[in-house]
Amino acid sequence: MLKDRVAIITGAVRGIGLGIAKKFAENGCHIVLNVHPDQSEEGVKKAKDIEGLGVTCMSVGADISDSKQVADLVRKTIGTFGKTDILVNNAAVAPHPKSVIDIPEEEWDLVLAVNLKGAFLLCKEVSPFMKQAGYGRIINISATSGIAPTIRDAHYNSSKAGLNMLTKDVAVELAPFNVTVNSICPGIIRTELTESVVPPGVDKTEFFASITKVNIPMERPGYPEDVANAALFFASDLASYVTGETLLVAGGAPLFRARIPE
Ligand SMILES: NC(=O)c1ccc[n+]([C@@H]2O[C@H](COP(=O)([O-])OP(=O)(O)OC[C@H]3O[C@@H](n4cnc5c(N)ncnc54)[C@H](O)[C@@H]3O)[C@@H](O)[C@H]2O)c1
């Protein structure tokens, strides 16, 4: 579905980003696997694995909250592949939940710098190339909590709500150039990130079963592949007339499920 396209995927060393990279590669897309500079070694290993799927994959260490490093990431992509067809803004930080009273100013700034400014910087750098090519697909990985907030996550939720609006704004601006921009809002997805909140000694599968039973109408967590399937749709020609959309991949969350005693 994506034969010989080129995709930049941010924060893709593991979890949802890596899942999207693999799904795109299985569909013939060459991959620029952005990883945080601290994860460069791991990024090279993951890129080799992806090349096993028969495409070219380059790992590029760059902190996406830094405009110079983002410009360098896009320069390397154009230098190697001559184009950038698809951008997936996946990288994010999700600090441990805390009351708005207790969020340190530096933590607020970090979350907004990575989750929202980082996506803006990537859009800013790739847009001129996409406009010139008359083709582009931008996919922002947001969260259901950017629509209906989870408790004690003011900075994370605000960053994701901002990302949903950035999606709509850039979608309108780039629509005449055949560049689509869409958001995906995952709910509870089982990744290394969400597994890290399981208390020590608690069985991970039981933990996810118990939290999804009350919060997710489908009563199970999602997996990176669920989000990757939605990203593949937005990246493919099947979605060529879909832009400015926000798609929830969340097993029915955050729909309210009234519990009526049986
Ligand atoms: N897992 C879930 O339940 C869930 C739910 C809703 C939304 N999401 C969103 O999905 C995306 C992926 O989440 P995940 O669960 O795979 O978690 P993750 O922590 O594995 O993914 C985030 C990645 O971003 C990278 N990153 C952080 N700061 C960076 C920076 N400055 N520069 C470059 N890379 C940086 C991290 O190293 C990490 O690899 C995130 O945007 C997250 O907010 C996840």
The ligand as a Tripos MOL2 file, in Angstrom:
@<TRIPOS>MOLECULE
LIG
   44    48     1     0     0
SMALL
NO_CHARGES

@<TRIPOS>ATOM
      1 N1          0.3760    3.7640   25.2310 N.am      1 LIG1
      2 C1         -0.7920    4.3880   25.3850 C.2       1 LIG1
      3 O1         -1.6960    3.9080   26.0880 O.2       1 LIG1
      4 C2         -1.0390    5.7040   24.6910 C.ar      1 LIG1
      5 C3         -2.3190    6.2880   24.8490 C.ar      1 LIG1
      6 C4         -2.5820    7.4870   24.2140 C.ar      1 LIG1
      7 C5         -1.6060    8.1040   23.4520 C.ar      1 LIG1
      8 N2         -0.3780    7.5240   23.3340 N.ar      1 LIG1
      9 C6          0.6130    8.2360   22.5170 C.3       1 LIG1
     10 O2          1.2260    7.3240   21.6370 O.3       1 LIG1
     11 C7          2.5820    7.7260   21.3930 C.3       1 LIG1
     12 C8          3.5400    6.5900   21.6630 C.3       1 LIG1
     13 O3          3.3650    6.1210   22.9870 O.3       1 LIG1
     14 P1          3.9950    4.7530   23.5350 P.3       1 LIG1
     15 O4          3.0030    4.1310   24.4470 O.co2     1 LIG1
     16 O5          4.5690    3.9560   22.4160 O.co2     1 LIG1
     17 O6          5.1330    5.3190   24.5150 O.3       1 LIG1
     18 P2          6.7310    5.4760   24.3580 P.3       1 LIG1
     19 O7          7.1840    6.1770   25.5820 O.co2     1 LIG1
     20 O8          7.3200    4.1640   24.0620 O.co2     1 LIG1
     21 O9          6.8450    6.4020   23.0700 O.3       1 LIG1
     22 C9          7.3030    7.7190   23.0670 C.3       1 LIG1
     23 C10         8.6730    7.7660   22.4100 C.3       1 LIG1
     24 O10         9.0390    9.1470   22.2440 O.3       1 LIG1
     25 C11        10.4170    9.2370   22.5200 C.3       1 LIG1
     26 N3         10.7680   10.6130   22.8820 N.ar      1 LIG1
     27 C12        10.4760   11.2730   24.0270 C.ar      1 LIG1
     28 N4         10.9910   12.5040   23.9840 N.ar      1 LIG1
     29 C13        11.6070   12.6540   22.7840 C.ar      1 LIG1
     30 C14        12.3150   13.7020   22.1620 C.ar      1 LIG1
     31 N5         12.4930   14.8790   22.7770 N.pl3     1 LIG1
     32 N6         12.8440   13.5060   20.9310 N.ar      1 LIG1
     33 C15        12.6680   12.2970   20.2930 C.ar      1 LIG1
     34 N7         11.9990   11.2570   20.8490 N.ar      1 LIG1
     35 C16        11.4790   11.4360   22.0800 C.ar      1 LIG1
     36 C17        10.6440    8.2750   23.6690 C.3       1 LIG1
     37 O11        11.9980    7.9250   23.7850 O.3       1 LIG1
     38 C18         9.7630    7.0890   23.2460 C.3       1 LIG1
     39 O12        10.4910    6.1890   22.4440 O.3       1 LIG1
     40 C19         2.8110    8.9640   22.2720 C.3       1 LIG1
     41 O13         2.5390   10.1210   21.5100 O.3       1 LIG1
     42 C20         1.7550    8.8090   23.3460 C.3       1 LIG1
     43 O14         1.4090   10.0380   23.9330 O.3       1 LIG1
     44 C21        -0.0640    6.3460   23.9470 C.ar      1 LIG1
@<TRIPOS>BOND
     1     1     2 1
     2     2     3 2
     3     2     4 1
     4     4     5 ar
     5     4    44 ar
     6     5     6 ar
     7     6     7 ar
     8     7     8 ar
     9     8     9 1
    10     8    44 ar
    11     9    10 1
    12     9    42 1
    13    10    11 1
    14    11    12 1
    15    11    40 1
    16    12    13 1
    17    13    14 1
    18    14    15 2
    19    14    16 1
    20    14    17 1
    21    17    18 1
    22    18    19 2
    23    18    20 1
    24    18    21 1
    25    21    22 1
    26    22    23 1
    27    23    24 1
    28    23    38 1
    29    24    25 1
    30    25    26 1
    31    25    36 1
    32    26    27 ar
    33    26    35 ar
    34    27    28 ar
    35    28    29 ar
    36    29    30 ar
    37    29    35 ar
    38    30    31 1
    39    30    32 ar
    40    32    33 ar
    41    33    34 ar
    42    34    35 ar
    43    36    37 1
    44    36    38 1
    45    38    39 1
    46    40    41 1
    47    40    42 1
    48    42    43 1
@<TRIPOS>SUBSTRUCTURE
     1 LIG1         1 GROUP 0 **** ****
